[in-house]
Amino acid sequence: MSPAVMKTDGTPDETQPDNTPPDPSQSAARCAPGTVTPNLGPSTPEAGDPMVTVDSPDTSRGSVFVAAAATAGWAAVVSFAPVLASVLLLWQFSGTDTSAGNAVRFSLTTWLLAHGIPVGTAQGTISLAPLTLTVLIVWRLVRAGAHTARAVGRVPHVLPMTVGAVMVCYAAVACVAALVAGTSYWQISPLRAFLTAGLLAGLASLPGALTEHGDDRRLWRRLPPAVRTGLWTGVYAGVLVVAAGAVLAAVATVSRYSQVIEIYRAYDAGAVGIIGLTMICLMYAPTMAIWGASYLTGPGFAFGVGTRIDVFDVVVGPLPAVPSLGALPAGPVAAAVGLLVGFPLVAGMVAGVLTARWNPDLPSGVLLGGGLLSLPTAGVLLAAVAFLARGALGDGRLSEIGPHPLWMGLVGAGLISAGGVIGALATRGLARRG
């Protein structure tokens, strides 16, 4: 040891730095990455000494499932709360003899139905999902994936860990809900609830987990330009087609306003009944929009076995007394309105024009390839939304409702792809001439 610095009175000066070389075990403790030791001492910590990791997050399976249980549970609560509040308010003011427990079970049944989980009744199976509630559920699951990924941190294999944990936790919640909601009147399979809700949670939480750490942008940049162009064109045109279907459904409701009002008056259920019927119509508003998109695409849709509703022909039987169904066409439309069929071609052309104008440096071959690759993209998107808007309202005649996913996907994708190629190449040709 080097001699200590002495004061003038002969006592050691403790304010001066000590030049004694540090103990090797203490140096190792100081230099260990991510380790904070409150007291310098032997390399082996005494009992009770905290060892805090600050650089790397906790990546144990338990921590992942704890975070997923919290986020998935919160997603279930937020999506179920509006249904429960609405049903309880209607039950409170309707004066019915139904117990509060049955009202809660009906709320759980509606919530499960929005996941695509079929419900068995004495009249048959009900599987037509209220898509307004489905949109809320999907949005909350996307946020659950993002929040879980944020809690876990940036670690290897974070994506499968996050998505798998959210799937299991949310599926467990749906399974418990099916067990509680099941009665002698409502038959819901807990296994089907577990599998269907878990699949939906996995598909919805994946984009949220990708976006949280910026993996979506990295994956997008790695794709070839033609693939990116095809994905963008197909998705943009598909969204335009569904939006046009929503506009068509709204216009049809306004134009057939008298039929809608007649259905309301036929119930004579008072203010509470009117509110309940209106809530049912709002829950199925996205379903009507997708039906309108299939109507514009060409294949149309069905409302019962052996029925057909499209621009050229309308064959339909007695309809349930639901106000929004009063907007369905009573027969073929006029020739001028029939020109709307093939709107996906126009949507594809719009998407192609925008792609060519916003990417002036892309070669014509890339634009052509993107237009062709928009065919599978738009086909999958339109077939998926048609599948969501399809279901049953019992056995027998009402066991087939909604558009056919295969026909809507094939026809819509072909028109969108053709329109995308025409719009992109025509815009590029005009730009070169200019």
Phi, psi and omega in degrees: 000145178279150182295143180285154178283130184257146173282176180292333180274001177097357179268153181293141177270104183281349180281343181276148181293142178271126182272014180293129180296142184289158176290136182301324180294324178291321178297321179295323180293323180291324188270353181297124184293132175079010184244132177241121178250122184292332181229136177280126182194207180298158182293333177268117184291148175287165179297131179094350178287124181286140174239102188260126175267123185245338184271322181250133181287167178286116185248017179292156181298325179299317181294322178296316181288330175295314178296318180293322179297321180291313184287318178293320176297320178293323176298319178294319181294315183294323180281333181274332184302314179298324179294313181297317180296318181294315181294319180293323177295315178296321178295322182293319186263354180278339180073022180283160179275359179295139181286163178295328178296321177292326177295320178293319179295323176296323177296317178296322179296316178297319179296318178292322178299327179293341175277356185089016180270118183291150181239125179271134178229178178293334179271357181126190183271134175251122182223006178280109189282140171284100192289339175298316176291327178298320178298318178297318180297314181297318180299317180292327178289325174299316178293326177297319176297318179294316182293323178294317178297324178293321180291323180288320181098178182273094182228164176298144178060030181291328184293306178296327178297314183294309183296317180296319180293318178295320179301311183294315183293316181290322177298323177295320177298316179295323179295317177296319178298321178294322178295322181285321185283338184295127177225186177292340180261320179258115177253116181231127181282120177298324178295317177296321177296319180297312184290314184292314179295323177295318177297316179297320179295321179294315180294325183279324183283340181300308179296328177295317178292323178296317184290328185301320182255011178075014180291334180296321179290322179293318178296322180295319180290335180282342181287148175297153182303321180295322179292317178298318179297317180295319178296314182296316181296315181295316181292316181298314180292322177297319177295321177299321180295316179294322177296320177295324176297323177295318177297318179298318179296320179294317179296320179295323179295319179291318183291332178250041184299322182296319179295322179295318180293324179299323178293321176299315183292331182294334180284320182051049186258005180078189184294321181295319179295320178297318179296318179297316178296320180295322178295322177297317179298319180291326179295331182253018178297316176298330177297317178296325178296319179291323175299320177296323177295320177293327177296318179289328181291325179132313182295335181072203182208172181241152171226070182124159180294131179079011180257165180202131179228106174213185185294327188268339184204144177227113177233108185213148179262200178299138183254151173299152183280071176244127187305320184294336178287346174294345179275354179294143182294146179270346181190183178300147181272171179293161183298323181296319179288331179296342177294344178292339178297135186093016177303328175304330176298316178295318179297320177295321178295319178299314179296320178295318178298315181295321179298316181292324182284324182277347179231070185292343182272352180289134177295159180297328178296323177292319177297319178295317177296322177295320177297321179289322180286347175290344180298305178294327180296308180294325180297314179295319181296311182292322177295324180293315180291327175295322177296321179294326183269016182245144179179202182222153175239039181127179178274171177081229189294326184267023179275357180225105183224135174110178180282160176274119184301320184295312182291321178295320179293316182293309182295313181297319180294319179298316180293319181294317180296317178297317179295322179296318178296313181298313183296317183292312182291323178295319178296319179293320179295318178295323180294321179294320178294321180293000000 
